[in-house]
Amino acid sequence: MPSPLDVIPFDLLYMGTVVLLVVAVTVGVLRWWSLRRDDDTRPPERQPEESHGYPLASWRYVYDLDKPDAKRAVNSVNEQAETLSKAEQKRRK
């Protein structure tokens, strides 16, 4: 009586496995190559910053700040930074 393993054509099984492996590697390489060539996946080149106009205009509209309020906020932050700097200098001495 033949065993179930005698019925399986191992030569075809090995050949099928090798063919599937070659196809999978080929598809992977082609996918990688197409992604490398695609311009949409590359980060955009750095654009030069514009040097004209009011630089914080967009932030002013987003936060609804007017110029005096923005100056007060910046001055407040600068004062806090100076205070912290003086305290750090005193601590080091």
N, C-alpha and C positions, 0 to 999 in steps of 0.2 A: 504494500500500500504506500503510495507516495505521500510524503509529508507536505504540509502547506507551504513550507519554505522552498520545496522543489518546484512549485508552481510559479513562484514570483521570479520574473526575469530581472535579475540583479544588474545585468549589463544595461538594460534599458533604464532602470532606476538610477544608476550612476550617471548615465548619459543625460538623462532628464535633469538631474540635479546640477550638473555642470552647465547645461544650457541655461537653466534658470539663474544660476549664479552669474554667468556672463551677461545675460540680459539685464539683471538688476544692477550690476556694476556699470554697464553702458548707460542705462537710464540715469543713474546717479551722476555720472560724469557729465552727461549732456545737460542735465538740470543745473549742475554747478556752473558749467560753462555759460549757459544762457543767463543765469543770474549775474555772473561776473560781467557779462557784456551789456546788461540792461542799464541804461542811464538813469532810470527812475529809482533804482536801489542805491545809487551812489549819493553821498551827501552833497548838497549844493556847494559850489565854490563860494568862498567867503566874499561877500559883496563889500565894496568900500562904503564906509559910513558917510552919510551926508553931513556936511558941515554948515549948512545954512538953515535958517529957521529956528524956531524956539524948540529946543530938544525935548522938553518935558511936556509938550502940548498934549500928546495923547494921554499921559498920566493925569494931566490937569483935568481933562474931560472925563476920564474914567472915575476919578475920585472927587470930581466936582470941586476942585480947589481953585481959588483965585491966587494971583501972584503974591499978595501980602501974606495970606495964610501959608503958602508954601515957604516963603522966606522965614516966617516965624518958626515953622517946623524945622527947617534946616538949621536955623540959629540955635534952637533948643537942643538939637542933637549935637551940634558943635560944642555947646556949653557943657553938656553931659560928658562928652569925650575929654574936654579939657579938665574937668573936675576929676574924672577917673585917672587921667594921666598924672595930675598933681598928687593924687592920693597914692598912686603907684610909686612915684618918685620919693615921696615921704617915707613910704614903707621900706624902700630899698636903702634909704639912708639910715 
